[in-house]
Amino acid sequence: MTSSAAPDPAVLSPRLPSPLQELDDDRFARRGLRLLLKRDDLIHPELTGNKWRKLAPNLRAAAGRTVVTFGGAWSNHLRATAAAGRLLGLRTVGVVRGHELADRPLNPSLARCAADGMRLHYVDRSTYRRKAEPETLAAVLRDLGVEDPYVVPEGGSNVPAVRGCRALGEELGDHADVVALACGTGGTLAGLAAGLPPGRRALGVPVLKGGFLAADVQALQERAFGSRRGTWWLDERFHFGGYARVTPELDAFAEDFTARHGVPVERLYVAKMLYALVALAEEGAFARGTTIAAVVTGSPFPERS
């Protein structure tokens, strides 16, 4: 798949601004709260949610070059990048964490990447942890043998992505007092908070353990905008054991939410954020009269009916 000119992701007809849906949920209503869903999962059938917002500016910047990016075996970001490559005629390479996976059958997520034309390159976990170090990155790129690649970091969180996610806050505007979203690498939160009008707040719910994300979000904002922007905070209690961890309790919560509202709930990110909002409402964390917008940043994979 080659391209002689820079493809414009706009030709894929994204649904922007994404819909804003109000829910009737007694867990919020009885506390005087309104709950809205910002349905970024409906932006595009294959580049859903924050993946569109982060990838589109990077795909423009790639200007037809091979896109090299990073992710784990179940990475939403890898799948979205691979789909974008197929749809726009771009070569893509996914550097996958875990050299031992090279000798195993592809899981459904990586199989989707391969079917979309992504070349998969496996590295050991020690190398993967050091992938942001210039010498390690240079060595990985040499192994790939790709001429003049365009490198997108894990999760797609870089300066173009953060600036692209600012539109999410601008779309929400004054519709909500608090905007909540799940966070992996922090790029969406960094942009969202910068785009919200004064007086509006952004809540990030990290899906990884470690307590490192606040510094990462601030660093992303400083690189993208020159300083910390907007009012945002993190609640780190709802990772359910770490990335890609889903407990029976969380799964039951997600199934119940879908039964209540007819909205499919992605488990690794969206379910944790929604669970956090219900818990915070029960704790009295939001004043009566508060309108909360929950950003649906992705769809379940494999898709559930």
N, C-alpha and C positions, 0 to 999 in steps of 0.2 A: 504494500500500500504506500504509494508515494504521492507527493503533492508539489507542484512547481510554484504555487502561490500560497500565501497565508490563508487558510480557511477561516471564515467568520462563523463562530458558533451560532450567531443569530439566524443562520439559514435553517437551524433545527427547530425554529418556532417555539421558543420557551414560553410558558404561561406566566407572564410577569405583568404586573405584580401578582404574586401568588394569592390564592383566596384566603379570606379571613372568616372563620366559621365560629359562631357562638354555640356553646354547649349548655344544656340544662343538666347540671350535675348537682345533686343535693348536698354532696360533701363540701361544695363551695358555697352554694346558695344559702344554706342555713347559717353561714358565717358572714353573710352580706357581701360575698365576693362574686364577681363575674369571671367566667373562664372562656377565653377565646383560643382557637387553634389557628396558628399561622401555617397554612398547608403548603409548605415548601416541597412536600413529597409529591405534589401535583404539578411541579414546574415542567418536568419532562419525564416520559415513561422510563427512560434508561439512565438519564443523568439527573437523579432525583435530589431534591433538597439542597443542603449546603454544598453538595458536590458540584452542582451547576455553578453556583455563585463563586466558588473558589477556582474551578477549572477554567471557566470561560475566559477570564483575563489571561491566564497562563497559556491557553491554547492560542490566543491571538499573539502573545509574545513569542511563542515558539516559532511562528512564521514558517511553518512547513517542515521544521527540523524534527528529527526523531525525539520523542518525549521519553525520558528515563525517569522513573519514579520508584517509590519504595513502599513496602507494606508487608503485613503478616499474611498467613494462609487464608484468612477470612476477611481480608481488607475490603471494605466498601469503596475506598479510594482507588484501589487497583482495578476493581470491576468498572467503576465509572470512567477511569482513564482509558481502559481497554475499549469500552463502548464508544467513547468519544473518538478514539482512533479509527474504529470501523466506520462510524458515521461520517467522519470528516476526511477520511483518506490519509490519516497520519500513521506513521510507524510508531509503535509504543513498545517499551521494554519495562517489565516489572522486576525489580530486585526484591526477592522474597526472603524474609527472615527464616533461617533454618535450613542448613545445607543437607540435613538428613531427609528433607522432603523430596529431594531430587530423585530418590530411588523408590518413592511410594506413588501409588495411583493418585491422580489429581482429585482433590475434593471438589464438590460442586462449585465453589466460588472460583478456585483457580481454573477449573475446567471452563467456566464461563469466560474468564480472561483469555484463555488460549483459543477458544472458539471465536472470539472477537479479534483474533490476530495478534494478541500481545505475546511477545517473546518473554519467557520466564527465565530468570537467572537467579540461582539460589546461592546464598552466602551463609557462612557459619554465624552463629549468634554473637560471638565476640566481635567479628568484623561489623555486623549490623549495628551493634551498639555504638560503634565509633564512626558511623557513616557520615556524620557531619564534620568530622575532622578532615581538613583539606588533603592530607596525604592519603588517608584511607579512601576518601571519595575518588581521588585521582587513580588509585590502584584499581578500584572497582570499575571505573570507566575504561581503563586500559584493558581490563579483562573482557569487557563487552565489545571492544573494537568498533564502537560507533563513532562515526565522524561528526564532529560539531553537534553533540547532543544538547537538548534543552532539559535541564534537570529540575524536577519538581520534588520538594521534600516530602517525607512521609506525611500523610494526611492532607497534603496540598497547602499547608499553611506557610505562606511567604508574603512578601509585600504586595504583589499583585492580587493575591487572594484576599488579604485583609482589606485592601481598598475596594475590591469587588463586593465583599460582604457588608460594606457600609450601606449599600442600597437596601439591605434588609431592615436596618433601623429607620431609614428614610421612608420606606413603604409603611412601616407600622406607625410612624409619626405620633400623633396624640391619641391613637386608638386604645392604648394600654398604659397603665402606670408602671407595671413591672413586666418585663419580657424574660422568659426562662428558656434555656436550651441546654442540651447535653453537650459536654465538651470532651474532645480527645486531645488534639494538639493546640487548641485555643484560638485558632485563626478566625473562626466565625464569631466568637464572642468579642474578639478585639475589634473587628469591623462593625458588628452590630452596635456595640456600645458607642462607637464614634459617630454612628449615623442617627442615634436617637436624639430627639429634641431635649433641651434643658428640662430638668425636673422628672424625667423618665429614667428608670433603672433597669439594669440587665443582671440577671442571675444565671451564673454558670454552674452546672452540675457535672463535675468531672466523673468520667467512667473508669479512670485509672487511679490506682493508689499512688501515693508518693509525696503529695503536698508541694509539687514543683510548679504547678500550672500558673499560679498567680504571677510569678516572676516571668514565665514564658509569655503570658498575655501582655504584660506591661512591655516586655522587650519588643514584641511584635508591633504594638502601637507606637513605640518610640521609633522603630525603623520605618513604619508606614506613614506616620503623621508628625513625627518630631517630638512627641510627648505623650503622656497618658491622656486618654480622651474618655469623656463620659463618666457615668456613675455605674460601676459594676462590682459585683462580689461573687465569691464562690462558696458553695456548701459541699464539703468533701465527704459527707457521711453516706452517700448513696451509690457507691461503686459496686456493691454486692460482691466484694472479693477481688475486684480488679477487672481489667479489660477482658471481654469475651466471656465473663462469668455470668451465668444466669441461674438463679436459685429457683426451686419450686414455688416459693412465695412470689417472686417477681413474675414468673410465668403465669401464675394464677391471677395476679393483678392485671397483667396485660390482657389475658383472655376476658376478664370481667369488664375491662374498659372497652374492649371491642364489642362485647355483648350490649353494653349500655349505650354506645354511641355509634356503632357501625364503622368505626375507624380502625383499620389494621394497624397494630402497634409493633414497630421494630424493637427487638429485645435489647440489643447491646447498647443502644443510646437512648432512644425515645422512651422506652418503658421506665428506665431509671429516672429520667427527668420528670415524667408524669407522677411516678411514685413519690418523688421528692416533694412535688407540689401538694399532693394530698396530705403528706405528713406535715409539711410546714403549715398548711391551712389548719390542721388539727391542733398544732402547737400555738396557734394564734399569731403567727409570724407576720400576717398581713392585716392591716387595719380594715375595718368594715368600709365598704364603698370602693375598695381597690379592684381595678380591672387587671387581670393577669392574662397575658398572651403566651401560650406555650408553642414554641417553634417545632414543628414536625420535620425533622431534618433528614428523614429517609424512610424507605419502605422496607418491610420484612424481606429477608432472603433466606432460603427460597420463599417465594411469595406464598402467603397463606390466604385462603378464601375467607 
